Amino acid sequence: MEVSSGGSLTIAADGDQLDQLLINLVRNAADAALETGGGVRVGWQRQPGHIEVWVEDDGPGLSDTENLFVPFFTTKPNGTGVGLALSRQIAEAHGGTLILENRLGGRGGVARLRLPVGPDLPTLRRLR
C-alpha cells in the first residue's frame, strides 16, 4: 500500500468514528486489489474549506454503484453490507461526504471522503 501525505493537518472530529470509516475503506480496497493482484493507494489533500482523503485500488472496479450504500447489500460472499452504509453515515455526521466511483483511465475504484475544515465546522452528531 502506498501513502501520499498531504501534509500535517488537524481537524475537529471523532477519531474513533473516522478510524472505523477509514478501516472500512482500506479493507474494501485491499479485498478488491487481491482479486487482481493490484495495489492500494491512500492520500489526502487540503482544499479550500475541506480536506479530501482518497483510497484507490487496482481491483476489478465497481459493478453496482447504485446499491453501494444500501444497508445489508453486499457483493462479498461473507460480507454483511454494513461497512459502506456506516461509513457514509459517519462522513455525513461530520458534515462531509463519501463518494465511491470507478477510476478514470484505469481499472479499479476510488473512495473520496471530504470533510470540512476551518471555522464553520458542524457540531458533531454522535452516531447511535
C-alpha positions as CSV (number, residue, x, y, z in Angstrom):
1,M,0.0,0.0,0.0
2,E,1.3,3.5,-0.9
3,V,0.5,6.5,1.2
4,S,0.7,10.0,-0.3
5,S,0.9,12.5,2.5
6,G,-0.9,15.8,2.1
7,G,1.0,17.2,5.0
8,S,0.1,17.6,8.6
9,L,-3.4,18.7,9.4
10,T,-5.7,18.6,12.5
11,I,-9.4,18.5,12.2
12,A,-12.2,18.5,14.8
13,A,-13.7,15.0,14.6
14,D,-14.5,11.9,16.5
15,G,-11.2,9.9,16.0
16,D,-12.8,6.5,16.7
17,Q,-15.5,7.0,14.1
18,L,-13.1,8.2,11.5
19,D,-10.8,5.3,12.2
20,Q,-13.7,2.9,11.6
21,L,-14.6,4.7,8.3
22,L,-11.0,4.5,7.0
23,I,-10.6,0.9,8.1
24,N,-13.7,0.0,6.1
25,L,-12.5,1.9,3.0
26,V,-8.9,0.4,3.1
27,R,-10.2,-3.1,3.8
28,N,-12.6,-2.9,0.8
29,A,-9.8,-1.6,-1.4
30,A,-7.4,-4.3,-0.2
31,D,-10.1,-7.0,-0.9
32,A,-10.6,-5.6,-4.4
33,A,-6.9,-5.4,-5.1
34,L,-6.4,-9.0,-4.0
35,E,-8.8,-10.2,-6.8
36,T,-6.5,-8.8,-9.5
37,G,-3.1,-8.7,-7.7
38,G,-3.1,-4.9,-7.8
39,G,-2.3,-2.3,-5.3
40,V,-3.9,0.2,-3.0
41,R,-3.1,3.9,-2.6
42,V,-4.2,6.3,0.1
43,G,-3.7,10.0,0.3
44,W,-5.1,13.3,1.4
45,Q,-5.0,16.9,0.3
46,R,-6.3,20.1,1.9
47,Q,-8.5,22.2,-0.4
48,P,-10.4,25.4,0.3
49,G,-12.8,24.7,3.1
50,H,-12.3,20.9,3.2
51,I,-9.8,18.0,3.2
52,E,-10.2,15.2,0.7
53,V,-9.0,11.8,1.6
54,W,-8.9,9.1,-1.1
55,V,-8.5,5.4,-1.2
56,E,-7.8,4.0,-4.6
57,D,-7.4,0.4,-5.7
58,D,-6.4,-1.6,-8.8
59,G,-9.2,-4.1,-8.3
60,P,-11.9,-5.1,-10.8
61,G,-13.9,-1.9,-10.3
62,L,-17.4,-1.3,-9.1
63,S,-20.1,-3.2,-10.9
64,D,-23.2,-2.0,-9.0
65,T,-22.7,1.6,-7.9
66,E,-26.5,2.1,-7.3
67,N,-26.6,-0.1,-4.2
68,L,-23.2,0.5,-2.6
69,F,-24.6,2.4,0.4
70,V,-27.8,0.4,0.8
71,P,-27.7,-1.3,4.2
72,F,-27.2,-5.1,4.0
73,F,-26.4,-5.0,0.3
74,T,-23.1,-6.8,-0.4
75,T,-21.2,-8.4,-3.3
76,K,-18.9,-10.3,-1.0
77,P,-19.6,-13.9,-0.1
78,N,-19.2,-13.3,3.6
79,G,-20.0,-9.6,3.7
80,T,-22.6,-8.0,5.9
81,G,-23.4,-5.0,3.8
82,V,-22.9,-2.7,6.8
83,G,-19.5,-1.2,6.3
84,L,-20.2,1.3,3.5
85,A,-23.6,2.4,4.8
86,L,-22.0,3.1,8.2
87,S,-19.0,4.8,6.6
88,R,-21.3,7.2,4.7
89,Q,-23.3,7.9,7.9
90,I,-20.0,8.7,9.8
91,A,-18.9,11.1,7.0
92,E,-22.3,12.9,7.0
93,A,-22.3,13.1,10.8
94,H,-19.0,15.1,10.4
95,G,-20.6,17.4,7.8
96,G,-18.8,15.6,5.0
97,T,-19.5,13.3,2.0
98,L,-18.3,9.9,0.9
99,I,-18.4,9.0,-2.8
100,L,-17.3,5.7,-4.5
101,E,-16.7,5.5,-8.2
102,N,-14.7,3.6,-10.8
103,R,-11.3,5.1,-11.6
104,L,-11.0,7.1,-14.8
105,G,-8.2,5.9,-17.0
106,G,-7.6,2.6,-15.3
107,R,-9.2,-0.4,-13.6
108,G,-10.3,-0.3,-10.0
109,G,-12.2,2.0,-7.8
110,V,-11.7,5.1,-5.7
111,A,-13.4,6.3,-2.5
112,R,-13.4,10.0,-1.9
113,L,-14.0,11.3,1.6
114,R,-14.5,15.1,2.0
115,L,-14.5,16.7,5.5
116,P,-14.9,20.3,6.3
117,V,-12.1,22.3,7.9
118,G,-12.0,25.8,9.2
119,P,-14.2,28.0,11.4
120,D,-17.5,26.7,10.0
121,L,-17.3,23.2,11.3
122,P,-20.5,21.4,12.1
123,T,-21.5,20.2,15.5
124,L,-20.7,16.5,15.5
125,R,-23.7,14.3,15.9
126,R,-23.0,11.1,17.9
127,L,-24.0,8.0,15.9
128,R,-26.3,5.6,17.7
